[in-house]
Amino acid sequence: MRIVLGWVGAAVVLLGAIIGGVAVAGATVFSASAFVRDYLGALSAGRVDDVLALPGVDADGLDPRLLDPLALTQFDWSIEGDDETAGVHTVIVAFSGAGTSGRTHLTVERVGTRFGLFPEWGFADSPVTALTLTTTGDTRVSVGRLPLDVADGGPVVFAALSPGVYTVAHDSEYLTADPVTVAATGSPASVAVAVEPDDAFVAAAQDAMEADLTACTTQQVLFPTGCPFGFAIQNRVAGVPEWTIARMPQATVAASDEIGLWAVPPADGVAHLSVEVQSIFDGSISTLEQDVPFSAGYRVAFDGDTLRLIPALR
């Protein structure tokens, strides 16, 4: 009898330990906070496929291109609280990265049982932020390390994972944009990126304009073809017209009406004409020296990496 009672006592102790262990595991390893911790670990490590496979993650109806590990900026996170109401846990998460920080609330609910003992969790509200992106100047941007084209400059509504840090920028040979960092916290967010010409673009436009106007001066006629300057005289031309540029216009670059296309707005310059003329009144011959103001504007085209200017209608 004593042996039987000993075994019974041992069984009770073991059963109590098992029940206690299950309770502890359910409150720690298999808790709502642990589910969120696993989610945050996968997200911050860029394991987006693992994140998208979790119950309750829904990005339907949104552009999925930001659901790419390359789009994410590395961030730090910590769990600050777990409040439960009617079976729904609200887990408070603080995060920071790329000079920005914030908090988000992730709601988690039980969706089943694991191993017949432990709760299985899923998101009560999808941890996806609707992020609206617009651009001016160009449709091409980078989000993190992900190259992206925003059709017509947007607005395009992307799916972004929360919490998340996304840095949008543009950097190419002739264009640049100050990086803009936006945090995805669950509420709809928007970001606008202004793509502008850089110094290399302006310098290339100046060189191309000077080359075009210098080519105009090689035409030994009063009205060079396709050029922004010319001069009519009342007397007879007695020699070969010689053109020079007395003051070269200074180029600027501006966006055109169509995103991704650029223009050199009309800029003022002065050409100089030197030509011998014969008076129709007395037949005398003299040299005409005449400054001719003009304005030159262009549209911009690219041939590979080479910038070409197309003269605006003259």
Residue pairs with C-beta under 8 A, 6 or more apart in sequence:
22 117
22 118
25 118
26 117
26 118
26 119
28 34
29 118
30 114
30 118
30 119
31 82
31 119
32 82
32 84
32 89
32 91
32 108
32 119
32 121
33 79
33 82
33 89
33 91
35 108
35 121
36 79
36 91
36 93
36 106
36 108
37 79
39 51
39 54
39 106
39 127
40 77
40 79
40 93
40 163
42 50
42 51
43 51
43 72
43 161
43 163
43 164
44 74
44 75
44 76
44 77
46 69
46 72
47 69
48 67
48 68
48 69
48 72
48 161
51 57
51 161
52 59
52 67
54 122
54 123
55 111
55 120
55 121
55 122
55 123
56 109
56 111
56 122
56 123
56 124
56 125
56 126
56 127
57 123
57 126
57 127
57 128
58 126
58 128
59 67
59 126
59 128
59 159
62 128
62 130
62 157
62 158
62 159
63 156
63 157
63 158
63 159
64 158
64 159
65 71
65 146
65 148
65 158
66 131
66 143
66 146
66 148
66 158
66 159
66 160
66 166
67 159
67 161
68 146
70 144
70 145
70 146
71 143
71 144
71 145
71 146
71 148
71 166
72 144
72 161
72 164
72 165
72 166
73 97
73 98
73 144
73 164
73 165
73 166
73 167
73 181
74 97
74 165
75 95
75 96
75 97
75 98
75 163
75 164
75 165
76 95
76 96
76 97
77 93
77 94
77 95
77 163
78 93
78 94
78 95
79 91
79 92
79 93
80 92
80 93
80 94
80 103
81 91
81 92
82 89
82 90
82 91
82 92
83 89
83 90
83 92
84 90
87 109
87 110
88 107
88 108
88 109
88 124
89 107
89 108
89 109
89 121
90 105
90 106
90 107
90 108
91 105
91 106
91 107
91 108
92 103
92 104
92 105
93 103
93 104
93 105
93 106
93 163
94 101
94 102
94 103
95 101
95 102
95 103
95 104
95 163
95 165
95 183
96 102
97 165
98 165
98 167
98 181
99 181
100 165
100 181
100 182
100 183
101 183
102 163
102 183
102 185
103 185
104 127
104 162
104 163
104 185
104 186
105 186
106 123
106 125
106 127
106 162
106 186
107 123
107 124
107 125
108 121
108 122
108 123
108 124
109 121
109 122
109 123
109 124
110 119
110 120
110 121
110 122
111 120
111 121
111 122
112 119
112 120
113 119
113 120
114 120
125 186
127 161
127 162
127 186
128 159
128 160
128 161
128 162
129 159
129 160
129 161
129 162
129 164
129 184
129 185
129 186
129 187
129 188
129 189
130 157
130 158
130 159
130 160
130 188
130 189
131 157
131 158
131 159
131 160
131 166
131 182
131 184
131 188
131 189
131 190
131 191
132 154
132 155
132 156
132 157
132 158
132 188
132 189
132 190
132 191
133 141
133 150
133 154
133 155
133 156
133 158
133 168
133 190
133 191
133 192
133 193
134 150
134 153
134 154
134 155
134 156
134 190
134 191
134 192
134 193
135 141
135 150
135 153
135 154
135 170
135 177
135 192
135 193
135 194
135 195
135 259
136 153
136 192
136 193
136 194
136 195
136 255
136 259
137 175
137 177
137 194
137 195
137 196
137 197
137 255
137 259
137 260
138 153
138 170
138 175
138 195
138 259
138 260
139 149
139 150
139 151
139 152
139 153
139 259
139 260
140 147
140 148
140 149
140 150
140 170
140 172
140 195
140 260
141 147
141 148
141 149
141 150
141 168
141 169
141 170
141 177
141 193
141 195
142 148
142 168
142 169
142 170
142 171
143 166
143 167
143 168
144 166
144 167
150 156
152 259
153 259
155 190
160 166
160 184
160 189
161 184
162 184
162 185
162 186
163 183
163 184
163 185
164 183
164 184
165 181
165 182
165 183
165 184
166 181
166 182
166 183
166 184
166 191
167 179
167 180
167 181
168 177
168 179
168 180
168 181
168 182
168 191
168 193
169 177
169 178
169 179
169 180
169 193
170 176
170 177
170 193
170 195
171 177
173 200
173 305
174 197
174 198
174 200
174 201
174 204
174 307
175 195
175 196
175 197
175 198
175 201
176 195
176 196
176 197
176 198
177 193
177 194
177 195
177 196
178 194
180 191
180 192
180 193
182 189
182 190
182 191
183 189
197 205
197 253
197 262
201 253
201 262
201 307
202 251
202 252
202 253
204 307
205 251
205 252
205 253
205 264
205 298
205 300
205 307
205 309
206 250
206 251
208 298
208 307
208 308
208 309
209 248
209 249
209 251
209 264
209 267
209 296
209 298
209 309
210 245
210 248
212 296
212 298
212 309
212 311
213 227
213 228
213 245
213 248
213 249
213 269
213 271
213 296
214 245
216 224
216 226
216 227
216 228
216 229
216 243
216 271
217 224
217 243
217 244
217 245
217 271
219 225
219 227
219 243
220 240
220 241
220 242
220 243
221 241
222 230
222 231
222 232
222 233
222 237
222 241
222 273
222 275
223 230
223 231
223 232
224 230
224 243
226 311
226 314
227 314
228 294
228 295
228 296
228 311
228 314
229 243
229 271
229 292
229 294
230 292
231 273
231 290
231 292
233 275
233 277
233 288
234 280
235 277
235 278
235 279
235 280
235 288
236 277
236 278
236 279
236 280
237 275
237 276
237 277
237 278
238 275
238 276
238 277
238 278
238 285
239 275
239 276
239 277
239 287
240 275
241 273
241 274
241 275
242 273
242 274
242 275
243 271
243 272
243 273
244 271
244 272
244 274
245 269
245 270
245 271
245 272
246 269
246 270
246 271
246 272
246 291
247 269
247 270
248 269
249 267
249 268
249 269
249 295
249 296
250 267
251 264
251 267
252 264
252 265
252 267
253 262
253 263
253 264
253 300
254 262
254 263
254 264
254 265
255 261
255 262
255 263
256 262
256 263
256 299
261 299
261 300
262 299
262 300
263 297
263 298
263 299
263 300
263 312
264 296
264 297
264 298
264 299
264 300
264 309
265 297
266 295
266 296
266 297
266 312
267 295
267 296
267 297
268 293
268 294
268 295
269 293
269 294
269 295
269 296
270 291
270 292
270 293
270 294
271 291
271 292
271 294
272 289
272 290
272 291
272 292
273 288
273 289
273 290
273 291
273 292
274 287
274 288
274 289
274 290
275 287
275 288
276 285
276 286
276 287
276 288
277 285
277 286
277 287
277 288
278 284
278 285
279 285
279 286
296 311
297 311
297 312
298 309
298 310
298 311
298 312
299 309
299 310
299 312
300 307
300 308
300 309
300 310
301 307
301 308
301 309
301 310
302 308
